[in-house]
Every structure is written in C-alpha cells, then in structure tokens.
Amino acid sequence: KISNNNVYVIIESLNDPAINIIKNHQVNYIMRNDLNEARKGYALNDAIKYIVKNHHYDAYFIFDADNILDKDYLLNMSSTLSQGYDIGIGYRNTKNGNYSLIAAASSLTFSMINTYENVSRIKTNRTLTISGTGFYIKGDIVESWGIYPFYSLTEDYELTLYATLNELTTGYNESAIYYDEQPIKYNDSIIERTRWIKGYFEARKKYIPLFRKQLFKKSNNLNSLVTELLGVTDYIMLL
C-alpha cells in the first residue's frame, strides 16, 4: 500500500478536470513548466526535478493516467525490488481489448512482449524490453540523474537502450499486473505506431554508435548489446 502523499500527477493546466480528482484524493500535482516541450519524457523530467529536491524514495513507479493497477500490483512488485533489480517491469494487460478488432490486435503486441520477448530474455540473461509504463526505477538511480533524461518519442525504448548500455539489471514480474488502454479506431492505431517507428529510429540514432564502441570493451551485457544492435532485423527476416 502507498499513501496518497507519495502519488504525483503531472498536469498542464489548473483547468484540467483531473484537478478535482486530485484534490478529492489529496494527492500531489506537478504543473508543467514549458508546454512547448510536449513529449512525455519532458513531463516526467519536470516531475523528477521537483521530487528529488524534496524527497527520497526507494523506487519511482511510472504510470499513465489511464492505467489501472491490480490490487496486489505494488505488493507483488515489492518482491522484485527486494531482489535488488534496478528496473522492475510488470505484466502489461489490456482493459479494453474487446472493444474492437483494432484494440484486440493492439493487445497482442504487448502479449508478445510479455510472453515471447521478456520471458525469452530472462532465460538468456539479457536486458528486458521496457514497454510503456507499469515499471519502477530504483530511487538511487533516478536521484543520481536528478532529472529524467529520456526525451525521444519512445522514451520507454530509449530507457531500454540506456539500461543495456549501462548494464542496469532488469526484473520481470508476471504477477504484478496492470491494465492499459488500447486504441479502438484504426486511424488512432496508425498514429500511435507511426510515433513508435519515429521514436525507434530517433533513439537508435543516439545509442547505436555507443553500442558499437562498447562491443570493443569488456562488457557483462554482450548478449543484450548484440540484441539491440540487431533491433527489429530478426522480425523483418521472420516476416
């Protein structure tokens, strides 16, 4: 269980209807500083810069406003934290997968990441894929940054690359379930996936040169480096 005064909601305006919910539940809110910096990473940066100046936490959990947590999510995830993992990843389920064929197909994307991608990476001791939200980062790491340094269109994938490069340990907890919302309409799905593609190449442009340099150094995370260097090439070959 976590107390309300340890929950922070990022908002962009006091006219946001969420402000009434925030006040009713007596949780904290953080106002965005610069709305020209419209990406999620910038919003998280505003929050982290504020929080680390005033508090210390063992872990920082990141969620979207439309996420719903299983009642035992935090309890189950605490076991991953107690094992010492730098980043802990929950099981991403879907709350509206039956609303349309598009939502159902989108849900399968994350079923693949959960059961195929991350379980496979655990067996081969590789850095896990961080997808969306529903994960924590250890407090000492966040507080050493003093900011949230991932600003690409896919800040979750950028964090995966950062974790790979810096040999951060990642744990996957299938019992820590949370529910995410999927696009229902075809056009919304295309817009979302177009952003993913742009963010994928944006993040790789920054990190792949660093990966290549790391290959010539002694690394305990060589398998993960090779995996991320290949990127989606194996999926393209499969298709």
Phi, psi and omega in degrees: 000142179234137183285155184298330182285001174252014176253133181234127179248129180268125179231163182249349182200145175289350175276354178298128179303338180296339184298327178292321178294317180301314181292321180297325182263359176055045173258170182276151170231150179236124181274132176300144181271318186224105183285350173291335174271085196272356185278158181300322180300323178291322177297316177295326178298315177302317182293312183297317180300323179288313188294314186294340178285340189240342187215161168238134176231147176294328181206151176247118178264138182241128179223156168273159182297335182267004178287146172238131182263138168301148185300335181254015183304306184294322178299313180291321181291334179298332177291325176293318178296319182293338176281353173094009181293136179294322179228130178244133187241129178271180180271116183274108177254182185235137181262348182226033183294342181264006185283331180197166176298324179297314180296321179295316180294320178296323179299325181296332177304315185277335170298321178295316180295319180295302193268329181265307187289300188286323176297320177297319181292325177300315183296333182251014174057049178246160177298133183283159176276123178267121188235115175071249183228204178072031179225163173241158169237135181303142185299320182300325180289311180300317183288335174289329174289315185075356181215183168245106196269022184241112190237007180289173178294341175234077184295335177290316177294323178297321176296322176301315179295320179298315180298321178296311182297321186260010174057040173285141180277141182232134179239144181244127183240102182292339181277343179271089189263135170224160187243131183245159181261133181255154176296140182264326184262149183302313183298321178296322179295319180295318178298316180297313183287331173296319176297319179299316181296315178298317180294325178302309182288328178297314181292321181292327178301326181280319192262330185299318175302325178290325177296317181297321177294322182292334180299332182269003177249164177288119183230137176276000186235037186298318180301319180290321178301315180295319179301314182286330174296321178289327179060231183268010183302318182294326179290322178297317179296323179297316178296000000 
